[in-house]
Amino acid sequence: MPDFKCQVCEAPFAVPQAALDKYPGWQPKYCREHSPNRKKSRAAKKPEAGTAVVKAKREELLTRAEVLAKYSAGPQDGVFTDGSSIPNPGPGGWGMVWVEDGEIRAEDHGQEGDTTNNRMELTALIAAFTALPEDAEVSVFTDSRLCVDTITKWAPTWERNGWKRKGSPLKNLDLVKRLLRLARAHPRCKLEWIAAHSGFRWNEYADCLATAWLRDEV
């Protein structure tokens, strides 16, 4: 097996030739002990109060009050949602907040012990549409392009085909079906993508709700 040198500890390590053949051009940089993936797996458990958190995506772990004090930009109307699991799959949470003219009308959040990023994003959107009356006319925001495309483009086709598609089986079908029904029941609400961690107040607020399970204070 070809040998490489770890960029952290400089120790030599070997990688099977089969793995190198599978990813042409790949130049391994880390030994097993210092692999970034190994570090992420160590962060799977909920930390003790006051300990640092190593996270797969950039999170500040701010409380609601801290978010409101730090951020002010972005849309001031709409329903903002977020969800994640750390690691993915692993424990995770979701959050949603509905605001009008910068004032909170409703918010909610929750967690699961064994989930995925996509399931938490879908769950947050389900909570958002559930909170809205059917005659509501408001944008529902998510930072998951996958969720937007799933509901606005792909799910109707899957439905016509008996919830089947060529190739790999459909994932999270229970949540997709439920969200599609809710979106259709709110025809005046538009599902929109919004950039994650862009400094928009209410998107950051939804993110802090989704990570509330990692903190002692919401």
N, CA, C and O of each residue as an XYZ file, in Angstrom:
872
protein
N       0.841     -1.201      0.000
C       0.000      0.000      0.000
C       0.876      1.252      0.000
O       1.864      1.298      0.733
N       0.545      2.267     -0.800
C       1.333      3.494     -0.844
C       1.340      4.210      0.502
O       0.341      4.210      1.221
N       2.495      4.828      0.842
C       2.637      5.548      2.099
C       2.532      7.048      1.871
O       2.945      7.569      0.835
N       1.957      7.742      2.885
C       1.834      9.191      2.868
C       2.274      9.727      4.221
O       2.435      8.953      5.165
N       2.473     11.049      4.334
C       2.862     11.679      5.590
C       1.734     12.579      6.069
O       1.234     13.418      5.320
N       1.334     12.393      7.341
C       0.256     13.194      7.921
C       0.714     14.644      8.079
O       1.813     14.895      8.574
N      -0.114     15.593      7.664
C       0.231     17.004      7.773
C       0.127     17.539      9.193
O       0.569     18.656      9.465
N      -0.454     16.754     10.109
C      -0.566     17.194     11.501
C       0.583     16.655     12.337
O       1.324     17.421     12.954
N       0.729     15.333     12.356
C       1.755     14.717     13.202
C       3.003     14.278     12.438
O       3.993     13.863     13.041
N       2.948     14.373     11.102
C       4.056     13.999     10.213
C       4.396     12.523     10.247
O       5.437     12.113      9.733
N       3.533     11.723     10.845
C       3.764     10.278     10.867
C       3.361      9.670      9.526
O       2.393     10.116      8.910
N       4.096      8.657      9.072
C       3.713      8.001      7.824
C       2.448      7.156      8.019
O       2.231      6.597      9.094
N       1.643      7.068      7.007
C       0.474      6.210      7.066
C       0.193      5.656      5.668
O       0.595      6.233      4.657
N      -0.502      4.535      5.643
C      -0.755      3.843      4.385
C      -2.224      3.930      4.008
O      -3.103      3.971      4.869
N      -2.470      3.956      2.723
C      -3.828      3.955      2.178
C      -3.922      2.833      1.154
O      -3.079      2.754      0.260
N      -4.916      1.967      1.259
C      -5.047      0.861      0.302
C      -5.103      1.376     -1.140
O      -5.721      2.403     -1.418
N      -4.464      0.664     -2.031
C      -4.463      1.055     -3.429
C      -5.877      1.103     -4.002
O      -6.164      1.909     -4.887
N      -6.760      0.242     -3.500
C      -8.135      0.225     -3.995
C      -8.832      1.558     -3.736
O      -9.612      2.026     -4.564
N      -8.545      2.172     -2.573
C      -9.150      3.463     -2.250
C      -8.612      4.560     -3.154
O      -9.359      5.444     -3.573
N      -7.313      4.506     -3.459
C      -6.728      5.498     -4.353
C      -7.273      5.360     -5.770
O      -7.484      6.355     -6.464
N      -7.499      4.121     -6.191
C      -8.046      3.896     -7.528
C      -9.474      4.402     -7.635
O      -9.909      4.828     -8.705
N     -10.212      4.356     -6.512
C     -11.610      4.787     -6.510
C     -11.726      6.297     -6.646
O     -12.716      6.793     -7.183
N     -10.719      7.041     -6.163
C     -10.743      8.508     -6.215
C      -9.474      9.015     -6.900
O      -8.539      9.449     -6.227
N      -9.435      8.963     -8.226
C      -8.239      9.389     -8.974
C      -7.845     10.828     -8.638
O      -8.694     11.717     -8.584
N      -6.567     11.043     -8.419
C      -6.068     12.369     -8.107
C      -6.090     12.725     -6.633
O      -5.565     13.769     -6.245
N      -6.689     11.875     -5.798
C      -6.764     12.144     -4.359
C      -5.399     12.002     -3.718
O      -4.717     11.000     -3.931
N      -4.991     12.993     -2.933
C      -3.743     12.954     -2.191
C      -4.047     12.991     -0.695
O      -4.236     14.078     -0.150
N      -4.103     11.854     -0.013
C      -4.418     11.830      1.421
C      -3.457     12.705      2.223
O      -2.246     12.684      2.004
N      -4.022     13.480      3.163
C      -3.212     14.422      3.935
C      -3.144     14.097      5.421
O      -2.283     14.623      6.127
N      -4.059     13.219      5.918
C      -4.125     13.002      7.353
C      -4.151     11.518      7.682
O      -4.749     10.717      6.963
N      -3.496     11.167      8.777
C      -3.566      9.798      9.273
C      -4.937      9.573      9.902
O      -5.714     10.516     10.049
N      -5.236      8.345     10.271
C      -6.549      8.030     10.837
C      -6.822      8.826     12.109
O      -7.951      9.261     12.335
N      -5.792      9.021     12.946
C      -5.984      9.725     14.213
C      -6.367     11.195     14.019
O      -7.104     11.759     14.828
N      -5.862     11.816     12.937
C      -6.095     13.236     12.726
C      -7.043     13.524     11.565
O      -7.103     14.654     11.080
N      -7.766     12.535     11.127
C      -8.755     12.739     10.079
C      -9.856     13.674     10.563
O     -10.362     13.489     11.669
N     -10.248     14.679      9.768
C     -11.359     15.568     10.170
C     -12.639     14.796     10.440
O     -13.401     15.175     11.329
N     -12.895     13.732      9.706
C     -14.097     12.931      9.929
C     -14.091     12.275     11.296
O     -15.137     12.141     11.932
N     -12.906     11.863     11.752
C     -12.797     11.255     13.081
C     -13.103     12.283     14.157
O     -13.732     11.951     15.162
N     -12.670     13.526     13.966
C     -12.940     14.583     14.935
C     -14.424     14.875     15.020
O     -14.955     15.116     16.104
N     -15.100     14.853     13.868
C     -16.534     15.115     13.880
C     -17.287     14.051     14.650
O     -18.238     14.360     15.369
N     -16.872     12.791     14.509
C     -17.592     11.716     15.183
C     -17.454     11.821     16.690
O     -18.339     11.387     17.426
N     -16.353     12.393     17.156
C     -16.155     12.550     18.591
C     -17.096     13.592     19.182
O     -17.302     13.628     20.395
N     -17.668     14.442     18.329
C     -18.565     15.492     18.815
C     -20.019     15.067     18.809
O     -20.908     15.909     18.932
N     -20.280     13.771     18.667
C     -21.654     13.299     18.494
C     -22.504     13.474     19.742
O     -23.701     13.741     19.641
N     -21.905     13.328     20.913
C     -22.684     13.386     22.136
C     -22.925     14.824     22.570
O     -22.114     15.712     22.304
N     -24.043     15.038     23.236
C     -24.342     16.358     23.770
C     -23.298     16.728     24.813
O     -23.023     15.939     25.717
N     -22.706     17.931     24.699
C     -21.631     18.299     25.614
C     -22.150     18.639     26.995
O     -23.320     18.978     27.171
N     -21.266     18.544     27.967
C     -21.574     19.011     29.305
C     -21.647     20.540     29.276
O     -21.052     21.182     28.410
N     -22.374     21.109     30.222
C     -22.509     22.562     30.279
C     -21.138     23.215     30.379
O     -20.314     22.812     31.200
N     -20.890     24.229     29.542
C     -19.646     24.976     29.606
C     -18.539     24.419     28.745
O     -17.479     25.038     28.656
N     -18.734     23.270     28.098
C     -17.680     22.707     27.267
C     -17.796     23.220     25.853
O     -18.881     23.608     25.418
N     -16.683     23.228     25.121
C     -16.681     23.668     23.728
C     -17.321     22.611     22.861
O     -17.332     21.432     23.215
N     -17.856     23.026     21.728
C     -18.522     22.116     20.817
C     -17.825     22.157     19.467
O     -17.644     23.233     18.897
N     -17.429     20.991     18.945
C     -16.895     20.890     17.600
C     -18.054     20.529     16.702
O     -18.703     19.505     16.914
N     -18.334     21.361     15.689
C     -19.527     21.176     14.886
C     -19.180     21.037     13.416
O     -18.190     21.589     12.937
N     -20.025     20.279     12.704
C     -19.784     20.021     11.299
C     -20.018     21.271     10.466
O     -19.330     21.457      9.463
N     -20.942     22.125     10.830
C     -21.132     23.362     10.099
C     -20.952     24.530     11.059
O     -21.014     24.360     12.276
N     -20.732     25.701     10.510
C     -20.417     26.865     11.327
C     -21.614     27.272     12.157
O     -22.644     27.676     11.619
N     -21.477     27.163     13.481
C     -22.555     27.531     14.398
C     -21.959     28.387     15.514
O     -20.871     28.098     16.011
N     -22.673     29.433     15.901
C     -22.204     30.275     16.989
C     -22.778     29.844     18.334
O     -22.236     30.204     19.378
N     -23.859     29.083     18.323
C     -24.525     28.642     19.542
C     -24.983     29.808     20.399
O     -24.904     29.758     21.627
N     -25.466     30.864     19.741
C     -25.999     32.006     20.466
C     -27.391     31.697     20.994
O     -28.123     30.894     20.414
N     -27.748     32.338     22.097
C     -29.117     32.251     22.599
C     -29.996     33.183     21.762
O     -29.496     33.951     20.939
N     -31.316     33.106     21.984
C     -32.229     33.995     21.267
C     -31.907     35.462     21.546
O     -31.866     36.282     20.630
N     -31.684     35.779     22.803
C     -31.384     37.160     23.174
C     -30.096     37.642     22.520
O     -30.011     38.787     22.077
N     -29.109     36.781     22.460
C     -27.835     37.152     21.847
C     -27.976     37.361     20.347
O     -27.354     38.262     19.783
N     -28.791     36.536     19.698
C     -29.036     36.716     18.261
C     -29.680     38.064     18.005
O     -29.255     38.797     17.112
N     -30.708     38.401     18.784
C     -31.414     39.657     18.583
C     -30.512     40.855     18.848
O     -30.668     41.904     18.224
N     -29.576     40.701     19.766
C     -28.656     41.798     20.073
C     -27.598     41.965     18.988
O     -27.115     43.073     18.755
N     -27.240     40.879     18.331
C     -26.140     40.916     17.367
C     -26.589     41.218     15.948
O     -25.884     41.910     15.213
N     -27.758     40.708     15.546
C     -28.178     40.798     14.147
C     -29.423     41.667     13.984
O     -30.303     41.684     14.845
N     -29.480     42.388     12.863
C     -30.655     43.218     12.570
C     -31.033     43.194     11.091
O     -32.128     43.632     10.736
N     -30.169     42.702     10.233
C     -30.391     42.754      8.791
C     -31.358     41.663      8.321
O     -31.733     40.766      9.075
N     -31.743     41.776      7.051
C     -32.531     40.732      6.419
C     -34.020     40.981      6.464
O     -34.473     41.963      7.052
N     -34.790     40.092      5.842
C     -36.250     40.243      5.802
C     -36.847     40.297      7.201
O     -36.399     39.605      8.116
N     -37.876     41.140      7.347
C     -38.549     41.284      8.645
C     -39.949     40.681      8.637
O     -40.711     40.848      9.589
N     -40.277     39.992      7.573
C     -41.553     39.289      7.459
C     -41.308     37.901      6.898
O     -40.480     37.731      6.002
N     -42.020     36.907      7.415
C     -41.909     35.555      6.895
C     -41.794     34.537      8.006
O     -41.767     34.871      9.191
N     -41.727     33.289      7.594
C     -41.484     32.187      8.530
C     -40.117     31.623      8.193
O     -39.865     31.221      7.057
N     -39.249     31.594      9.166
C     -37.864     31.175      8.970
C     -37.650     29.836      9.674
O     -38.075     29.651     10.815
N     -36.991     28.911      8.989
C     -36.823     27.556      9.520
C     -35.384     27.102      9.402
O     -34.627     27.592      8.564
N     -35.021     26.165     10.247
C     -33.691     25.557     10.152
C     -33.705     24.219     10.865
O     -34.520     23.979     11.757
N     -32.787     23.349     10.458
C     -32.642     22.043     11.099
C     -31.272     21.482     10.817
O     -30.677     21.772      9.778
N     -30.763     20.674     11.741
C     -29.442     20.066     11.546
C     -29.263     18.904     12.503
O     -29.969     18.784     13.505
N     -28.307     18.055     12.176
C     -27.890     17.008     13.107
C     -26.377     17.052     13.209
O     -25.689     17.368     12.239
N     -25.861     16.733     14.395
C     -24.432     16.836     14.667
C     -23.961     15.610     15.430
O     -24.248     15.481     16.620
N     -23.219     14.677     14.747
C     -22.877     14.679     13.319
C     -24.086     14.273     12.486
O     -25.189     14.141     13.016
N     -23.888     14.077     11.198
C     -24.972     13.716     10.302
C     -24.709     12.324      9.701
O     -23.791     12.186      8.893
N     -25.476     11.300     10.066
C     -26.596     11.296     11.007
C     -26.126     11.330     12.463
O     -24.963     11.073     12.773
N     -27.073     11.655     13.340
C     -26.770     11.764     14.758
C     -27.876     12.522     15.449
O     -28.950     12.691     14.872
N     -27.652     12.991     16.676
C     -28.663     13.809     17.356
C     -28.821     15.141     16.642
O     -27.864     15.661     16.067
N     -30.029     15.695     16.676
C     -30.243     16.946     15.961
C     -31.441     17.704     16.484
O     -32.127     17.262     17.407
N     -31.683     18.858     15.877
C     -32.800     19.693     16.286
C     -33.333     20.502     15.129
O     -32.740     20.542     14.051
N     -34.476     21.156     15.366
C     -35.109     21.993     14.355
C     -35.739     23.202     15.026
O     -36.030     23.180     16.222
N     -35.947     24.248     14.253
C     -36.574     25.446     14.785
C     -37.299     26.223     13.718
O     -36.940     26.153     12.543
N     -38.329     26.973     14.115
C     -39.051     27.857     13.206
C     -39.524     29.093     13.965
O     -39.852     29.026     15.150
N     -39.553     30.221     13.258
C     -40.064     31.447     13.847
C     -40.828     32.215     12.774
O     -40.339     32.391     11.658
N     -42.029     32.668     13.119
C     -42.896     33.425     12.215
C     -42.906     34.869     12.702
O     -43.269     35.148     13.845
N     -42.504     35.783     11.824
C     -42.440     37.186     12.200
C     -43.219     38.059     11.212
O     -43.294     37.753     10.022
N     -43.784     39.127     11.715
C     -44.452     40.138     10.902
C     -43.976     41.507     11.358
O     -44.079     41.853     12.535
N     -43.447     42.289     10.403
C     -42.898     43.616     10.729
C     -41.884     43.529     11.868
O     -41.822     44.410     12.726
N     -41.096     42.464     11.865
C     -40.051     42.317     12.867
C     -40.511     41.864     14.230
O     -39.715     41.808     15.168
N     -41.798     41.537     14.357
C     -42.330     41.071     15.632
C     -42.689     39.597     15.544
O     -43.271     39.161     14.551
N     -42.350     38.829     16.563
C     -42.586     37.385     16.559
C     -44.063     37.089     16.782
O     -44.668     37.558     17.746
N     -44.636     36.295     15.865
C     -46.018     35.847     16.029
C     -46.073     34.434     16.618
O     -46.978     34.106     17.385
N     -45.092     33.606     16.248
C     -45.051     32.237     16.775
C     -43.650     31.691     16.593
O     -42.926     32.100     15.685
N     -43.274     30.769     17.456
C     -42.005     30.061     17.298
C     -42.123     28.686     17.934
O     -42.971     28.444     18.793
N     -41.247     27.792     17.487
C     -41.262     26.432     18.020
C     -39.916     25.786     17.725
O     -39.205     26.200     16.809
N     -39.579     24.782     18.496
C     -38.353     24.035     18.229
C     -38.453     22.669     18.892
O     -39.296     22.448     19.761
N     -37.578     21.753     18.470
C     -37.570     20.408     19.033
C     -36.276     19.686     18.690
O     -35.394     20.246     18.039
N     -36.172     18.458     19.127
C     -34.954     17.689     18.891
C     -35.276     16.214     18.776
O     -36.337     15.760     19.205
N     -34.343     15.464     18.188
C     -34.429     14.016     18.094
C     -33.054     13.438     18.387
O     -32.035     14.060     18.088
N     -33.028     12.256     18.968
C     -31.765     11.655     19.365
C     -31.009     10.979     18.250
O     -29.796     10.797     18.347
N     -31.702     10.601     17.186
C     -31.056      9.905     16.066
C     -31.754     10.333     14.790
O     -32.852      9.859     14.500
N     -31.136     11.222     14.022
C     -31.801     11.793     12.864
C     -30.772     12.202     11.823
O     -29.617     11.783     11.889
N     -31.192     13.026     10.855
C     -30.293     13.544      9.822
C     -30.597     15.016      9.581
O     -31.644     15.521      9.987
N     -29.674     15.693      8.921
C     -29.902     17.094      8.569
C     -31.196     17.262      7.778
O     -32.008     18.139      8.073
N     -31.375     16.411      6.772
C     -32.540     16.566      5.906
C     -33.850     16.358      6.657
O     -34.819     17.082      6.429
N     -33.885     15.379      7.549
C     -35.114     15.151      8.315
C     -35.427     16.340      9.210
O     -36.593     16.700      9.372
N     -34.417     16.946      9.786
C     -34.654     18.092     10.647
C     -35.087     19.320      9.835
O     -35.935     20.086     10.291
N     -34.524     19.514      8.655
C     -34.967     20.614      7.793
C     -36.435     20.426      7.405
O     -37.219     21.374      7.451
N     -36.801     19.208      7.025
C     -38.183     18.922      6.652
C     -39.124     19.096      7.843
O     -40.223     19.630      7.695
N     -38.697     18.650      9.013
C     -39.521     18.776     10.214
C     -39.771     20.236     10.562
O     -40.875     20.602     10.962
N     -38.750     21.065     10.409
C     -38.912     22.491     10.684
C     -39.936     23.112      9.735
O     -40.754     23.931     10.155
N     -39.897     22.729      8.465
C     -40.852     23.258      7.494
C     -42.272     22.769      7.786
O     -43.236     23.517      7.619
N     -42.397     21.533      8.216
C     -43.718     21.012      8.591
C     -44.289     21.822      9.747
O     -45.469     22.174      9.739
N     -43.451     22.120     10.745
C     -43.905     22.930     11.881
C     -44.310     24.330     11.425
O     -45.269     24.905     11.940
N     -43.574     24.872     10.454
C     -43.878     26.213      9.959
C     -45.246     26.257      9.292
O     -46.068     27.111      9.622
N     -45.495     25.352      8.363
C     -46.775     25.347      7.664
C     -47.925     24.998      8.614
O     -49.038     25.502      8.461
N     -47.651     24.142      9.584
C     -48.688     23.795     10.555
C     -49.108     25.010     11.376
O     -50.272     25.124     11.757
N     -48.183     25.907     11.649
C     -48.476     27.092     12.456
C     -49.273     28.143     11.685
O     -49.889     29.021     12.290
N     -49.264     28.060     10.354
C     -49.911     29.085      9.538
C     -51.364     28.743      9.240
O     -51.679     27.579      8.988
N     -52.259     29.732      9.264
C     -53.624     29.489      8.793
C     -53.593     29.252      7.286
O     -52.672     29.700      6.603
N     -54.595     28.550      6.768
C     -54.587     28.185      5.352
C     -54.711     29.390      4.438
O     -54.338     29.305      3.268
N     -55.224     30.511      4.934
C     -55.340     31.697      4.093
C     -54.143     32.644      4.244
O     -54.177     33.768      3.745
N     -53.102     32.198      4.919
C     -51.916     33.033      5.113
C     -51.242     33.308      3.772
O     -51.250     32.470      2.871
N     -50.664     34.492      3.661
C     -49.897     34.873      2.472
C     -48.539     35.364      2.950
O     -48.368     36.538      3.278
N     -47.582     34.457      2.984
C     -46.284     34.754      3.587
C     -45.233     33.838      2.971
O     -45.551     32.741      2.512
N     -43.995     34.286      2.961
C     -42.895     33.455      2.494
C     -42.411     32.557      3.624
O     -42.287     32.990      4.769
N     -42.140     31.309      3.286
C     -41.581     30.353      4.239
C     -40.153     30.075      3.787
O     -39.934     29.547      2.697
N     -39.188     30.428      4.621
C     -37.783     30.366      4.242
C     -37.090     29.135      4.823
O     -37.355     28.723      5.952
N     -36.190     28.561      4.016
C     -35.321     27.478      4.449
C     -33.964     27.660      3.785
O     -33.885     28.153      2.660
N     -32.897     27.266      4.471
C     -31.579     27.333      3.832
C     -31.220     26.017      3.142
O     -30.067     25.807      2.768
N     -32.200     25.138      2.975
C     -31.986     23.862      2.297
C     -32.551     23.920      0.885
O     -33.766     23.862      0.696
N     -31.675     24.032     -0.101
C     -32.137     23.993     -1.496
C     -32.790     22.648     -1.800
O     -33.724     22.565     -2.598
N     -32.289     21.601     -1.154
C     -32.850     20.273     -1.374
C     -34.327     20.244     -1.010
O     -35.139     19.685     -1.748
N     -34.677     20.839      0.117
C     -36.086     20.862      0.528
C     -36.935     21.656     -0.452
O     -38.033     21.227     -0.809
N     -36.443     22.806     -0.890
C     -37.198     23.619     -1.836
C     -37.433     22.851     -3.133
O     -38.559     22.784     -3.625
N     -36.366     22.272     -3.685
C     -36.501     21.541     -4.945
C     -37.373     20.300     -4.785
O     -38.131     19.945     -5.687
N     -37.261     19.645     -3.632
C     -38.063     18.444     -3.406
C     -39.545     18.758     -3.478
O     -40.295     18.048     -4.148
N     -39.982     19.815     -2.796
C     -41.413     20.139     -2.732
C     -41.900     20.835     -3.999
O     -43.007     20.557     -4.461
N     -41.102     21.727     -4.567
C     -41.568     22.522     -5.709
C     -41.332     21.842     -7.053
O     -42.000     22.180     -8.031
N     -40.404     20.896     -7.128
C     -40.071     20.297     -8.423
C     -40.300     18.785     -8.480
O     -40.972     18.287     -9.383
N     -39.742     18.067     -7.519
C     -39.645     16.618     -7.664
C     -40.807     15.843     -7.072
O     -41.282     14.889     -7.688
N     -41.276     16.226     -5.899
C     -42.305     15.439     -5.208
C     -43.578     15.260     -6.031
O     -44.130     14.159     -6.039
N     -44.072     16.290     -6.727
C     -45.271     16.065     -7.544
C     -45.083     14.978     -8.601
O     -46.007     14.217     -8.886
N     -43.891     14.909     -9.177
C     -43.607     13.851    -10.157
C     -43.546     12.492     -9.488
O     -44.081     11.516    -10.013
N     -42.905     12.419     -8.343
C     -42.861     11.145     -7.609
C     -44.268     10.677     -7.271
O     -44.579      9.490     -7.362
N     -45.114     11.626     -6.878
C     -46.485     11.286     -6.524
C     -47.218     10.685     -7.722
O     -47.907      9.674     -7.586
N     -47.071     11.307     -8.898
C     -47.725     10.795    -10.102
C     -47.227      9.411    -10.473
O     -47.949      8.620    -11.079
N     -45.984      9.124    -10.103
C     -45.385      7.823    -10.411
C     -45.540      6.812     -9.278
O     -44.809      5.823     -9.214
N     -46.491      7.066     -8.389
C     -46.711      6.137     -7.284
C     -45.637      6.207     -6.219
O     -45.344      5.211     -5.559
N     -45.048      7.386     -6.049
C     -43.967      7.614     -5.082
C     -42.794      6.682     -5.343
O     -42.253      6.044     -4.440
N     -42.429      6.634     -6.603
C     -41.280      5.843     -7.028
C     -40.465      6.666     -8.015
O     -40.982      7.571     -8.670
N     -39.191      6.337     -8.107
C     -38.335      6.940     -9.116
C     -37.297      5.908     -9.542
O     -37.035      4.936     -8.834
N     -36.722      6.139    -10.699
C     -35.685      5.235    -11.172
C     -34.424      5.434    -10.343
O     -34.121      6.546     -9.909
N     -33.703      4.359    -10.132
C     -32.465      4.457     -9.375
C     -32.668      4.232     -7.900
O     -33.342      3.281     -7.501
N     -32.092      5.099     -7.079
C     -32.110      4.916     -5.632
C     -33.500      5.149     -5.064
O     -34.262      5.945     -5.614
N     -33.848      4.468     -3.971
C     -35.170      4.660     -3.346
C     -35.297      6.052     -2.741
O     -34.298      6.686     -2.400
N     -36.524      6.516     -2.612
C     -36.784      7.827     -2.037
C     -36.559      7.801     -0.524
O     -36.965      6.859      0.156
N     -35.917      8.828     -0.015
C     -35.649      8.940      1.414
C     -36.624      9.921      2.073
O     -37.140     10.833      1.428
N     -36.859      9.713      3.352
C     -37.692     10.611      4.155
C     -39.074     10.811      3.555
O     -39.647     11.898      3.639
N     -39.603      9.757      2.951
C     -40.864      9.872      2.238
C     -42.013     10.247      3.162
O     -42.934     10.948      2.744
N     -41.974      9.793      4.404
C     -43.046     10.142      5.340
C     -43.132     11.652      5.541
O     -44.225     12.216      5.580
N     -41.986     12.300      5.668
C     -41.969     13.740      5.876
C     -42.261     14.501      4.580
O     -42.943     15.526      4.593
N     -41.745     13.996      3.478
C     -41.981     14.655      2.189
C     -43.473     14.681      1.870
O     -44.000     15.720      1.472
N     -44.155     13.556      2.038
C     -45.592     13.495      1.764
C     -46.359     14.479      2.644
O     -47.256     15.178      2.174
N     -46.002     14.524      3.909
C     -46.708     15.413      4.836
C     -46.477     16.869      4.490
O     -47.411     17.671      4.515
N     -45.238     17.219      4.167
C     -44.927     18.597      3.825
C     -45.599     19.009      2.521
O     -46.077     20.137      2.400
N     -45.641     18.116      1.555
C     -46.299     18.437      0.291
C     -47.779     18.742      0.507
O     -48.314     19.682     -0.080
N     -48.438     17.948      1.348
C     -49.853     18.196      1.644
C     -50.038     19.560      2.309
O     -50.962     20.298      1.968
N     -49.175     19.888      3.240
C     -49.281     21.161      3.941
C     -49.014     22.340      3.007
O     -49.704     23.357      3.075
N     -48.015     22.202      2.136
C     -47.709     23.277      1.196
C     -48.885     23.521      0.256
O     -49.203     24.668     -0.058
N     -49.522     22.464     -0.185
C     -50.689     22.602     -1.065
C     -51.874     23.225     -0.335
O     -52.692     23.922     -0.936
N     -51.955     22.966      0.960
C     -53.053     23.537      1.754
C     -52.844     25.025      2.040
O     -53.736     25.689      2.568
N     -51.658     25.550      1.688
C     -51.341     26.970      1.882
C     -50.908     27.550      0.534
O     -49.741     27.904      0.365
N     -51.824     27.651     -0.420
C     -51.454     28.039     -1.786
C     -50.877     29.438     -1.918
O     -50.220     29.739     -2.915
N     -51.107     30.298     -0.936
C     -50.610     31.670     -1.013
C     -49.271     31.844     -0.293
O     -48.732     32.948     -0.226
N     -48.751     30.759      0.235
C     -47.446     30.794      0.897
C     -46.383     30.273     -0.061
O     -46.560     29.226     -0.683
N     -45.300     30.992     -0.174
C     -44.229     30.636     -1.101
C     -43.043     30.062     -0.335
O     -42.536     30.687      0.597
N     -42.605     28.870     -0.732
C     -41.421     28.252     -0.134
C     -40.191     28.811     -0.836
O     -40.050     28.678     -2.052
N     -39.305     29.434     -0.074
C     -38.150     30.106     -0.652
C     -36.859     29.695      0.035
O     -36.843     29.362      1.220
N     -35.770     29.727     -0.740
C     -34.433     29.458     -0.194
C     -33.823     30.755      0.320
O     -34.013     31.821     -0.265
N     -33.079     30.647      1.433
C     -32.335     31.774      1.979
C     -30.955     31.265      2.393
O     -30.827     30.153      2.906
N     -29.945     32.065      2.173
C     -28.579     31.630      2.460
C     -28.367     31.419      3.955
O     -28.803     32.225      4.776
N     -27.696     30.331      4.292
C     -27.396     30.040      5.697
C     -26.280     30.940      6.212
O     -25.373     31.309      5.465
N     -26.352     31.287      7.479
C     -25.301     32.053      8.154
C     -24.924     33.307      7.376
O     -23.747     33.631      7.219
N     -25.954     34.009      6.890
C     -25.738     35.214      6.104
C     -25.874     36.480      6.945
O     -25.757     37.587      6.420
N     -26.121     36.325      8.244
C     -26.264     37.480      9.114
C     -27.664     38.050      9.156
O     -27.887     39.099      9.760
N     -28.632     37.365      8.511
C     -30.025     37.818      8.568
C     -30.615     37.440      9.922
O     -30.553     36.286     10.345
N     -31.184     38.432     10.588
C     -31.616     38.259     11.973
C     -32.492     37.030     12.179
O     -32.207     36.217     13.059
N     -33.545     36.878     11.393
C     -34.515     35.835     11.702
C     -34.073     34.467     11.200
O     -34.523     33.439     11.708
N     -33.198     34.454     10.211
C     -32.607     33.176      9.821
C     -31.662     32.685     10.908
O     -31.637     31.495     11.225
N     -30.887     33.600     11.477
C     -29.994     33.245     12.584
C     -30.816     32.828     13.812
O     -30.407     31.945     14.566
N     -31.962     33.462     14.004
C     -32.835     33.119     15.125
C     -33.357     31.687     14.983
O     -33.366     30.925     15.949
N     -33.795     31.328     13.766
C     -34.250     29.955     13.531
C     -33.120     28.959     13.764
O     -33.336     27.872     14.299
N     -31.919     29.341     13.359
C     -30.757     28.481     13.585
C     -30.512     28.275     15.071
O     -30.200     27.165     15.501
N     -30.652     29.337     15.858
C     -30.405     29.198     17.302
C     -31.469     28.306     17.945
O     -31.183     27.604     18.915
N     -32.686     28.330     17.416
C     -33.716     27.421     17.924
C     -33.370     25.975     17.582
O     -33.578     25.071     18.391
N     -32.838     25.765     16.371
C     -32.498     24.408     15.937
C     -31.351     23.816     16.746
O     -31.233     22.596     16.855
N     -30.507     24.670     17.314
C     -29.374     24.184     18.114
C     -29.611     24.369     19.611
O     -28.680     24.235     20.405
N     -30.841     24.674     20.001
C     -31.137     24.904     21.426
C     -30.799     23.695     22.278
O     -30.454     23.836     23.451
N     -30.895     22.502     21.693
C     -30.628     21.283     22.463
C     -29.166     21.179     22.897
O     -28.833     20.375     23.767
N     -28.298     21.986     22.295
C     -26.884     21.973     22.652
C     -26.551     22.949     23.784
O     -25.419     22.996     24.264
N     -27.554     23.724     24.200
C     -27.309     24.760     25.213
C     -28.207     24.557     26.422
O     -29.211     23.848     26.353
N     -27.835     25.188     27.530
C     -28.687     25.188     28.715
C     -29.774     26.251     28.606
O     -30.838     26.121     29.212
N     -29.502     27.318     27.821
C     -30.460     28.414     27.667
C     -30.863     28.537     26.222
O     -30.006     28.550     25.338
N     -32.163     28.630     25.960
C     -32.642     28.791     24.593
C     -32.340     30.208     24.126
O     -32.661     30.566     22.993
